[in-house]
């Protein structure tokens, strides 16, 4: 998977934290997920699943674009004034956009008949095959492969200096707000 989507998610996560939105989730991880068969499990067929995604019944990675549903009286419902150190307009995410700033990594065994690569829920899902373990590998994701799973996740890429600084700054701001709200 290209790094560009993850860079975009990282930048949006920083933006959300900078304007005071307390988005804390950086990663979503699935192991042997049956969502590999989403068209069968969540809809009657692939076309129906695509329509449900378009209608935002289910989140996708990347999220569905903003459209006319996000406008009222000629103005965006997803833009608001924020009261941060620098007053500016911040974009709010619509209800089906959790993967705008959350990375989705799907780990699977090639021979797993339950899990597999998740393709119908978006092209930003980082599908990573890990070496299979046993004849029916679906029950073996935690058996002796924790090091392989951690290496496949590669979480160290997220905690760049910029993301760490944003997280620490947001945490300090949030702590100060909590202290000021206490009697």
C-alpha positions in Angstrom: 0.0 0.0 0.0 1.3 3.5 -0.8 2.2 5.7 2.1 0.2 8.7 0.7 -3.1 7.7 2.3 -1.4 7.2 5.7 0.3 10.6 5.3 -3.1 12.2 4.6 -4.7 10.4 7.6 -1.9 11.5 9.8 -2.2 15.2 8.6 -6.0 15.2 9.2 -5.5 13.6 12.7 -3.1 16.4 13.6 -5.5 19.0 12.2 -8.4 17.6 14.2 -6.3 17.5 17.4 -5.0 21.1 16.7 -8.5 22.6 16.6 -9.6 20.9 19.8 -11.4 17.8 18.5 -10.3 15.1 20.9 -9.9 12.3 18.3 -7.7 9.7 20.0 -7.9 6.7 17.7 -4.9 6.4 15.4 -5.2 2.8 14.3 -7.9 0.2 13.7 -6.5 -3.4 13.3 -8.4 -6.4 12.1 -7.0 -10.0 12.2 -8.6 -12.6 10.0 -11.6 -10.5 9.5 -14.7 -11.8 7.9 -15.1 -8.3 6.4 -13.1 -9.8 3.5 -16.6 -11.1 2.5 -18.4 -7.9 3.1 -20.5 -8.1 0.0 -22.0 -11.4 1.2 -22.2 -10.5 4.9 -23.4 -6.9 4.8 -25.5 -6.8 1.6 -27.2 -9.1 -0.9 -24.5 -8.4 -3.5 -21.6 -6.1 -4.4 -23.7 -3.4 -6.0 -25.9 -3.2 -3.0 -22.9 -2.9 -0.7 -21.5 -0.1 -2.9 -24.8 1.7 -2.6 -24.9 1.3 1.2 -21.4 2.7 1.3 -22.4 5.6 -0.9 -25.3 6.3 1.4 -22.9 6.2 4.4 -24.7 3.2 6.1 -21.3 1.7 6.6 -17.9 3.6 6.9 -15.3 3.1 4.3 -11.6 3.7 4.1 -11.3 6.4 2.7 -14.6 7.9 3.7 -17.2 8.9 1.2 -16.8 12.4 -0.1 -18.8 15.3 1.3 -21.8 16.0 -0.9 -25.1 17.9 -0.9 -26.2 16.1 2.3 -23.5 18.2 4.1 -25.0 21.5 3.1 -27.9 23.5 4.4 -29.0 26.9 3.2 -26.0 27.2 1.0 -23.5 26.6 3.9 -21.5 23.5 4.9 -22.7 21.7 8.0 -19.2 20.4 8.4 -17.5 23.7 8.9 -17.5 25.5 12.3 -15.7 28.3 14.0 -13.4 27.0 16.7 -12.1 28.9 19.7 -8.4 27.9 19.6 -5.4 30.0 20.0 -5.8 31.0 16.3 -9.4 31.4 15.4 -10.0 29.7 12.1 -12.5 27.4 10.4 -12.1 23.7 11.1 -13.7 20.9 9.0 -15.9 18.5 10.9 -16.1 14.9 9.7 -19.4 13.4 8.8 -20.8 10.5 10.8 -19.4 7.8 8.4 -15.8 9.1 8.3 -13.9 7.4 11.2 -11.2 6.3 8.7 -10.5 9.9 7.6 -7.8 10.0 10.3 -7.7 6.4 11.5 -5.4 4.0 9.8 -6.9 0.5 9.1 -4.5 -2.4 8.9 -5.9 -5.8 8.1 -3.7 -8.8 8.8 -4.6 -12.2 7.4 -3.3 -15.7 6.6 -3.5 -16.7 3.0 -5.2 -20.0 3.7 -7.7 -18.5 6.1 -11.2 -19.3 4.7 -12.9 -16.8 7.1 -10.5 -13.9 6.8 -8.6 -12.4 3.9 -7.9 -9.1 2.2 -10.6 -6.5 2.7 -11.2 -5.0 -0.7 -14.9 -3.9 -0.8 -14.7 -1.3 2.0 -12.1 1.0 0.5 -8.7 1.2 -1.2 -6.9 2.7 1.9 -7.1 -0.5 3.9 -3.6 -1.8 4.4 -4.1 -5.5 3.8 -1.0 -7.5 4.9 -0.6 -11.2 4.6 1.3 -12.9 7.4 2.8 -16.4 7.1 0.1 -19.0 7.8 0.3 -21.3 10.8 -1.3 -24.7 10.6 -3.9 -26.4 8.4 -6.8 -24.1 9.6 -4.9 -20.9 10.4 -8.0 -18.8 11.4 -7.6 -20.0 15.0 -3.9 -19.3 15.1 -3.5 -15.5 14.8 -2.2 -15.2 18.4 -0.3 -18.5 18.4 3.4 -17.8 18.1 3.0 -14.9 15.6 2.8 -11.9 17.9 6.2 -10.7 16.7 5.1 -11.1 13.1 1.9 -9.2 13.7 3.7 -6.3 15.4 6.2 -6.1 12.6 3.3 -6.1 10.0 1.6 -3.3 11.8 4.7 -1.1 11.8 3.2 1.3 14.3 6.5 3.2 14.7 5.6 5.0 11.4 2.8 6.8 13.1 4.7 8.3 15.9 6.7 10.8 13.9 8.1 13.9 15.7 5.2 16.0 14.3 2.5 13.5 15.5 4.1 13.2 18.9 4.3 17.0 19.3 0.6 17.3 18.3 -0.5 14.6 20.7 1.5 16.1 23.6 0.3 19.6 22.9 -3.4 18.4 22.7 -3.0 16.4 25.9 -1.6 19.4 27.7 -4.4 21.6 26.4 -7.1 19.0 27.3 -5.6 18.6 30.8 -5.6 22.4 31.3 -9.3 22.5 30.2 -10.2 19.8 32.6 -8.5 21.5 35.5 -10.2 24.8 34.7 -13.6 23.1 34.7 -13.2 21.5 38.1 -14.7 23.4 41.1 
